[in-house]
């Protein structure tokens, strides 16, 4: 019973960490990757041969 409780608590902690680091609205990693990708696309589009 104790092992199951510890496992469930660890899964909750991992889910909370994922939410706060990866999916955190305007400051999360997903948002940063999106911003950098958009900037890279803009820079590539602005290149002239």
C-alpha positions as CSV (number, residue, x, y, z in Angstrom):
1,X,0.0,0.0,0.0
2,X,2.8,2.4,0.9
3,X,4.6,1.7,-2.5
4,X,1.4,2.6,-4.4
5,X,1.0,5.8,-2.4
6,X,4.6,6.8,-3.1
7,X,4.2,6.0,-6.8
8,X,1.0,8.1,-7.1
9,X,2.6,11.0,-5.3
10,X,5.7,10.9,-7.6
11,X,3.4,10.8,-10.6
12,X,1.6,13.9,-9.3
13,X,4.9,15.7,-8.7
14,X,6.1,14.9,-12.3
15,X,2.8,16.1,-13.7
16,X,3.1,19.4,-11.8
17,X,6.7,19.9,-12.8
18,X,5.8,19.2,-16.5
19,X,2.9,21.7,-16.3
20,X,5.0,24.4,-14.7
21,X,8.1,24.0,-16.9
22,X,6.8,23.0,-20.3
23,X,3.3,24.3,-20.6
24,X,3.5,27.5,-18.5
25,X,1.6,30.0,-20.7
26,X,3.8,32.9,-21.6
27,X,7.0,31.8,-19.9
28,X,7.1,28.1,-20.6
29,X,9.5,26.2,-22.8
30,X,6.9,25.5,-25.4
31,X,6.3,29.3,-25.8
32,X,10.0,30.0,-26.0
33,X,10.5,27.3,-28.7
34,X,7.5,28.8,-30.6
35,X,8.9,32.3,-30.4
36,X,12.3,31.3,-31.6
37,X,10.8,29.2,-34.4
38,X,8.7,32.2,-35.6
39,X,11.8,34.5,-35.4
40,X,13.8,31.9,-37.4
41,X,11.1,31.7,-40.1
42,X,11.0,35.5,-40.3
43,X,14.8,35.7,-40.7
44,X,14.8,33.0,-43.4
45,X,11.9,34.6,-45.3
46,X,13.7,38.0,-45.2
47,X,16.8,36.6,-46.9
48,X,17.2,37.7,-50.5
49,X,19.2,35.8,-53.1
